[in-house]
């Protein structure tokens, strides 16, 4: 997922039983606020979630959201609104620094994820469509063909 897509996740996008997340929007900065838009290049998709992530998402919702959050509640918030752009970057830098990690961009985690999928034997089209939302397999191949 892209940072804007993660920022755009709402509680109703998570389907816990089959362990799926629907990526149907992204948040982009619009001056001092944000706007919700469709993901780039028509990359709406279903992302399959590992059990461990489903457990973490459940815990996050129980801890940070109301007892019965509406389906349109933002998953990640700052105050009354969704966490986006600078909020995400600031928190990533703080987390990275406090953990003693070297300079790793948040976007590098996306590359790590895709590389792991390819190393595990996932075909390029699955990585392109389901995981990354690239507009074509060529984009995925150009980025990860060295693997």
C-alpha positions in Angstrom: 0.0 0.0 0.0 1.0 3.6 -0.5 1.1 6.0 2.4 -2.0 7.8 1.2 -3.9 4.5 0.8 -3.0 3.5 4.3 -4.2 6.9 5.6 -7.5 6.4 3.7 -8.4 3.1 5.4 -11.7 3.1 7.2 -13.0 0.5 9.7 -15.5 -0.8 7.1 -12.7 -1.5 4.6 -11.5 -4.4 6.8 -13.3 -7.7 6.5 -12.0 -9.7 9.5 -13.4 -13.2 8.8 -11.8 -13.7 5.4 -8.8 -11.5 6.4 -9.2 -8.9 3.6 -8.7 -5.2 3.2 -10.4 -3.2 0.5 -8.3 -0.4 -0.9 -10.8 2.0 -2.3 -9.4 5.5 -1.5 -6.3 7.5 -0.7 -5.9 10.7 1.2 -4.0 13.5 -0.4 -3.0 16.9 1.1 -5.2 19.8 -0.1 -3.7 22.9 1.3 -3.9 22.6 5.1 -6.4 19.8 5.0 -6.9 16.6 2.9 -9.1 15.2 0.2 -10.1 11.5 -0.3 -9.6 10.3 -3.9 -9.6 7.0 -5.7 -6.2 5.2 -5.6 -3.9 6.1 -8.5 -4.3 4.4 -11.9 -7.5 2.7 -11.0 -5.7 0.5 -8.4 -8.7 -0.3 -6.2 -8.0 -3.8 -4.9 -8.5 -6.4 -2.2 -5.4 -7.1 -0.1 -5.2 -10.4 1.8 -4.1 -9.9 5.4 -2.0 -12.3 7.5 -3.4 -13.5 10.8 -0.9 -11.5 12.8 -2.0 -8.2 11.1 -5.7 -9.0 11.6 -4.9 -9.4 15.3 -3.0 -6.1 15.4 -5.9 -4.3 13.6 -8.4 -5.7 16.0 -6.3 -4.5 19.0 -5.8 -1.1 17.4 -9.6 -0.7 16.9 -10.4 -1.8 20.4 -7.8 0.6 21.9 -8.2 3.7 19.8 -11.7 3.7 18.4 -15.1 3.8 20.1 -16.8 0.6 21.4 -18.8 0.2 18.2 -17.0 2.3 15.5 -19.1 3.2 12.4 -17.8 1.7 9.2 -16.7 5.1 7.9 -14.5 5.8 11.0 -10.9 6.4 10.0 -8.5 3.7 11.2 -5.7 6.0 12.0 -6.5 9.4 13.5 -5.1 12.6 14.9 -7.7 14.4 16.9 -11.0 14.2 15.1 -9.6 13.6 11.6 -7.6 11.0 9.8 -3.8 10.9 10.1 -2.2 11.8 6.8 0.9 13.1 5.1 3.0 15.1 7.6 1.4 13.4 10.6 2.5 10.0 9.2 6.0 11.2 8.2 6.6 12.8 11.7 5.4 9.6 13.5 7.6 7.4 11.3 10.7 9.5 11.9 10.0 9.5 15.7 9.5 5.7 15.7 12.6 5.1 13.6 14.7 7.3 15.8 13.4 5.9 19.1 14.0 2.3 17.8 17.6 3.1 16.7 16.9 2.1 13.1 19.1 3.5 10.4 17.6 6.0 7.9 14.8 3.9 6.3 12.1 5.6 4.5 8.5 4.5 5.1 8.3 3.7 1.4 11.3 1.3 1.7 9.0 -1.0 3.7 6.7 -1.2 0.6 9.8 -2.4 -1.4 10.7 -4.8 1.4 7.2 -6.3 1.3 7.2 -6.7 -2.5 10.6 -8.2 -2.4 9.5 -10.7 0.2 6.5 -11.7 -1.8 8.7 -12.3 -4.9 11.3 -14.2 -2.9 8.5 -16.4 -1.5 7.5 -17.3 -5.1 4.5 -15.0 -5.7 4.1 -14.3 -9.4 4.6 -10.8 -10.7 0.9 -10.3 -11.7 -0.2 -11.1 -8.1 2.3 -8.7 -6.6 1.4 -6.1 -9.2 -2.4 -6.3 -8.7 -3.1 -7.4 -5.2 -0.2 -6.1 -3.2 1.2 -3.0 -4.9 -1.6 -1.7 -7.1 0.8 -0.9 -10.0 -0.9 0.0 -13.2 0.9 -2.7 -15.1 3.1 -5.8 -14.5 5.8 -3.9 -16.5 6.0 -1.4 -13.7 6.5 -4.1 -11.2 9.0 -6.0 -13.4 11.0 -2.8 -14.0 11.2 -2.2 -10.2 11.8 -5.7 -9.0 13.3 -7.6 -12.0 16.7 -7.9 -10.2 15.1 -10.2 -7.8 
